[in-house]
Amino acid sequence: MANYKTLLTGHLLAPFGKRVLPEITPEMVGPWERSVVAAGYSPRTAKDARGVLITILGDAVRAGYIPNNPAARIRGKGPRGYTASRHSSGQRRRGRRRSRPC
């Protein structure tokens, strides 16, 4: 819990604390995460801070404050991949079912 509070106060409140939720865009999150590393913090710290942001904005999506999570990472690559915004309702694409030997 202490790490969560440190990440929140040290890395998230200054850039995002005074913004209205719909103002936060995916285009803001990537540069912000890189700026944490540029400020001398480890890439792991930046990743952990983004994880806290993802959790906070995910809760805002579930509460209906914003339509999708702008901090969510794009998952998968190519035409079979999916993004959190395309499947924000929690539905995921199903892959092929394998036939099981009898």
C-alpha positions in Angstrom: 0.0 0.0 0.0 2.9 2.3 0.7 4.2 1.8 -2.8 0.8 2.6 -4.3 0.6 5.9 -2.3 4.2 6.8 -3.3 3.4 6.2 -7.0 0.2 8.1 -6.8 1.6 11.1 -5.0 5.0 11.1 -6.7 4.1 10.4 -10.3 0.3 10.7 -11.0 -1.2 13.6 -9.1 1.0 16.3 -10.6 0.3 15.5 -14.3 -3.2 14.1 -14.0 -4.6 15.2 -10.6 -6.3 18.5 -11.8 -7.7 17.0 -15.1 -11.2 16.0 -15.6 -11.3 12.3 -16.5 -12.4 12.7 -20.2 -9.4 15.0 -20.8 -6.9 12.2 -20.2 -6.1 10.6 -23.6 -4.0 7.7 -24.8 -1.7 10.3 -26.5 -0.9 11.8 -23.1 -0.1 8.5 -21.3 2.8 7.3 -23.4 4.8 10.5 -23.2 4.1 10.8 -19.5 5.4 7.3 -18.9 8.6 8.1 -20.9 9.0 11.3 -18.9 9.1 9.4 -15.7 12.1 7.5 -17.0 13.7 10.6 -18.4 13.4 12.2 -14.9 15.8 9.5 -13.7 13.4 6.8 -12.4 13.7 3.2 -13.5 11.6 1.8 -16.3 10.0 -0.5 -13.7 8.9 2.5 -11.6 7.3 4.0 -14.8 5.6 0.8 -15.5 4.3 0.5 -12.0 3.0 4.1 -12.0 1.2 3.3 -15.3 -0.3 0.2 -13.7 -1.7 2.4 -10.9 -3.1 4.8 -13.5 -4.6 1.8 -15.4 -6.3 0.6 -12.3 -7.7 4.0 -11.4 -9.0 4.6 -14.9 -10.4 1.1 -15.1 -12.5 1.8 -12.0 -13.7 5.0 -13.7 -14.8 3.0 -16.7 -16.7 0.5 -14.6 -18.3 3.3 -12.7 -19.4 4.9 -16.0 -17.4 8.1 -15.7 -15.5 7.5 -19.0 -16.2 5.1 -21.9 -12.8 3.4 -22.1 -9.4 3.3 -20.4 -7.0 5.7 -22.1 -4.0 4.2 -20.1 -4.7 0.6 -21.2 -2.0 -0.9 -23.3 -2.8 -2.3 -26.7 -2.7 -6.1 -26.4 -1.7 -8.4 -29.3 -0.4 -7.4 -32.6 -1.8 -7.7 -36.1 -5.4 -8.4 -37.1 -5.9 -11.0 -34.4 -4.9 -8.6 -31.6 -7.4 -6.6 -29.7 -7.4 -3.3 -27.8 -8.9 -2.6 -24.5 -11.0 0.2 -26.1 -12.5 -2.2 -28.8 -13.5 -4.6 -26.0 -14.1 -2.4 -23.1 -17.1 -4.3 -22.0 -14.8 -7.2 -20.9 -15.5 -9.3 -23.9 -12.6 -10.9 -25.5 -12.2 -12.5 -28.9 -12.4 -16.2 -28.8 -9.8 -18.2 -30.5 -10.4 -21.5 -32.4 -11.6 -24.3 -30.3 -9.4 -27.3 -30.5 -11.0 -30.6 -31.0 -10.3 -33.0 -28.2 -9.5 -36.6 -28.9 -12.1 -39.1 -27.6 
